[in-house]
Amino acid sequence: MEKYFEILNKMEVKVKKPKIAVKNRNGALSFRQIRNRVGDGWAIIQDPEFNGCILLGGKLLYHSSDRKKALDEFGKCENGHFAFKYCGKPDPNAVYLL
């Protein structure tokens, strides 16, 4: 059961209307630039751009290696489109459910 929760923790979540306003702190970045800044951690991305289901980039609002802290910040977002993304490499021994 723990592996299942690990898998869910690494899945991407896209939400359209979060709760509290967050001011834009950075300009729009490509996903590669976001991943380089965040490393193995979680990112909140405002106005994300997608090509199908692939995240191309957006405005990096917050990042943390601690998922709980990042989710707390994500809960404060309001008025806009946001993506919550794990930017690290997937665990090769994990099983992912799509």
N, C-alpha and C positions, 0 to 999 in steps of 0.2 A: 504494500500500500504506500510506503514512503517513496518508492521510485515513481509511483504515479503522481504524487504531489510534486516531486522534483521536476517531472516533465511539465506539469501544468505551470510551475513557477517560471519556466523558461519560454513559455508560449507567448506570442505577441497578442496584445489586446488593443483593439481600436475602439475608442469611445467618441461620440459626437458632442455630447452636452454634459461635461463635468460641472462641479458645483460652485467653486469660488474663483474669482478672476486672478490670473497670474500675468504679470507684466512681461513683455518680451525682453529677454536679457541679451540675446545674441541675434545676429542676422541669419538668413537661411544658409544652410550648409548641405553638402551632399552627404549621403549615408556613410561614405568612406571617411569623410572628415569627422562626422559625429562618432563613428566607431574608434577613430584614432584618439579623440579627446576622452572618450568614456572608458576605453579598454574593456576589461571583463566586468561589466556592470550594467545597470539599468538606466534607461534614458526616457525622459518625457519630451516628445517632439510635437511642437505646435505647427498647424497647417501642413501636415505631412503630404508629400507627393508620392503617388504610387504609379507603377506600371503594372496593371493587373493586381497581383497580390505582393509585388516586390516593392519594398520601401526604397525610394530614390533619395529622399532628403526632407528637410524642413528646418524649422527654427528650434534649436536645442534650448529647452527651458530649464531642465534640471537633470542631474545625473548622480548616481550613487552606486557603490558596490553592494549596499544593503537594500534588498528588495522591499523590506517593510518601510524604511524611510522614504524610498521612492514612491511607494504606494500612498503613503500619507500625503506627500506633496501632490501626487496625481489627484487625490480626492479634493484638493483645493482649487483645481482648475475649473474655469467657467467660460462660457461664451466662445465657442470655437470648435475646431476639429483637432484632436490630439491622438497621438500614438504612444503606447507604452511598450518599449522594446528592450529585450536583453541583447546586448551588443557583443557578448563573448562568443567563443567558439562552442558549438554543441559538444556534449560529452559523447565520445564514440561508443561507450558502453551502455548508454541510456536507450530506452525505447520511447518513441514519440508517437502520440496518437493525433491524427489529423482529422 
